[in-house]
Amino acid sequence: MLAQELTGNYRYENCAVVALSNGSVLVAEQIAASLHCILTMLFIEYIDVPGEDVSFGGITQTGKFTFNGTFSSGEVEDYVSEYHGYLDDQKREAMHDINCLLGDGGVVHEDMLRDRVIIFVADAVDNGAAIDVAMDFIKPIRTKKIIFATPVASVYGVDRLHMAADELHVLDVRENFMDVNHYYEDNTIPDQSVIVEKLNQIILNWH
């Protein structure tokens, strides 16, 4: 359904579809196949606040860390002061995990995205953490337009998307957002090798 929405306006545009997680690749694959465009993935590792159900933010393969956009500058300073050593250790561990994945291919490069319509795709958007990281990553790259597409999002997530993107495509907005798996009949996520294969062979699946 998202592919159908986007194809009418962007089938003949110079687009790049960027998935924001392994599960998002399964959604993004359908869009890229319909638009006949490249499909790639932004590798993000999130770092959680110890003992709290909240994330500090996320780090990408560039090594750039983006703090959770819901934090005030004062909260960021407090967290950095209290958890400085912990954050540094977690960032190093996250970069190690990302570098292990990068060896398999399917990596997003700036020159793949420059001067294109960028379509970020998530399997769901709840608290907006992925939005912050994605927008921080794309900021230094010259693009034509930023689009976010997702099957389901929270009201808060949609509010964040409106501030970040030029255009939104959201099929279902939920006031009381539940776990992502709640919205899918099949929650099987392929292993990393299959995900990378999907990224590298998208041209074979164009239709």
N, C-alpha and C positions, 0 to 999 in steps of 0.2 A: 504493500500500500504506500509506503514511503517512496519507493522507487517510482511508482506511478505518478505521485505528486510532483516529483522532481524532474521526471523525464520531459514533460511538456515544455518546460522553460530552459532546461539545461542540457538536453541531449546533444546539442551542437556547440556548446560552450566548452572552453578549455578548463576542465574540472579535475580536481584531485579529491578522492574520498579518503578520509583519515579516521580510522577506528581508534577508540580510546581505551579498549580493553580486549582481552581474548573473546569474551562473549559478544562484544560489539562488532567483532569481525564478521560474525555470522549474519548480522543485520546489514553491515556495510557492504558485504559481498554482493547482496542482491541489488543494491543501489549502483555500485560500480559496474556490475554486469549490464545493467539496463542503460547506463549512461555511456558505456564504452570508454571508461576512463581508468586511470591508475587507482590502485588500492594499496594503502600502506597503513602502518600502525604506529602510533606514538606510544612508546614504552614508558609507562609511569609506575613508579613504586611509591606507595604512600607510607608515611611514618605517623604512627598513632601516639597520642599523649598517654604515658603510662597510667594505667588504672582508670582511664576515662574513655568514654565512648565517643571520642572526637579525634580528628586527625590534625596534626601540625600542618600538613600540606603534602606536596608530592614533588618528586625529583624525576627528571627525564634523562634520556641518554646523553644530553649535552652536559649533564652535571649540574644544571641550574635547578635550584630548589625554590618552590613557590609556596609561601605560607597560605594557609586557609584564609580566603578572603572575608570570612565572617568575623575574623579577629580584628579588634581595634589595634592601633599602633602601640597602645599601652600594654595590651595583652601579649602582643608579639614580644615586646621588650621583656616582660615578666617571664614568658616561657623560655626565651633565649638565655636569660640570666639564670633561671632555675635548672634548665635541662641542657646547658651548653655542651657538656661532655657527652651526654646521652645522644643529643642530636647529631653531633659529629660522627659518633660511632655508627648510628643508624644510617646516616648518609653514605658512609663508606660501604656498609653492608649492602645497602640498596644499589649502589653503583656496581658492586661486584655481581649482584644478581642480574642487573640489566646487561652488563658486559657479557655474561654467560649466554644470555638470550640473543644478543646482537650477532654472535658468531653464526647463528642459523640463517641470517638473511631477513628480508622483509623490512629493512630499516628505512625510516623516513629521513630524507635529506632535504636541506633547505632549497636546493636547486630543483627538486621535484615539485615544490609548492609555489615557487616564485611566479608571480603574474598569472596565477590561476584563480578560479573560483574554488574556495576550500570548503568542503562539506565534512564537518566533524560529525561522527556518528557514535552514539552511545546506546547500549541496550536499555538503559534507563538513566534518568537524572533525578537524584534526590537532593543532596545537600550542596551540590554545585562544586565540589572539590576538583573534579576533572575539568570543569569549565575554566577555573582559575589557572590551572597548569597549562591547558591548551592555549589559552589566550596569551599567557606569558611566553610560551614557546613561539607562537606565530608573530608576536609583536614586531621583531626586527625584520620580518620577511615582507616584501612588497606583494600584496595580493589584490585581486579584483573585488572580491566579496567574501565574507565569512558567513557560512550557513551552519546551523546546528540541526541535526535530525535525530529523533529518538521515538520509539513506539510509545513510551510512557514516561511521565515526569510528575514530580510533586508540584504543588502550587508555588512553593518557594523556589524550586528549580527553574520553573518557567520564568519567574520574576528575574532570576539571575541571568538566564539566557537572553531575555529582552535587553538587558543592559550590555551584554557582551557581543551579540551577533547582529548582523545586518538583516537576517531572515531566519525564521524558525519553522520547523515542520515537526509537530508533536501530535501523535494520534490520540493520546488519552492523557488527561490531566487529573491527578488524584489529590484530593485534599488531605486524606489520611493515607499517606504513602506507606506501603508495607515493604517487606524484603523483595528485592528484584525477582527472585525465583517465583514469587507468588503470581507474577503476571505472565508466566510462560508454562505451557503444557510440557514441553521438553526442556529440561535444564542441563542437558548433557553438553559440556564444553569440551571440544577436541583437545588433545594434548598439543604441546607447543609445536611439534614437527608438522602436524596437520594444519595448524594455524598459519605457519610460515609458508607452507605449500599453497594455501589459498591466496596469500598475498602475492607470491611469486608467479602464480599461474592464472591470474585473473583474466588475462587476455583470452585464454582458451575458453572462458565461460561467458564471454560477451554474447548478448543475444538481442 
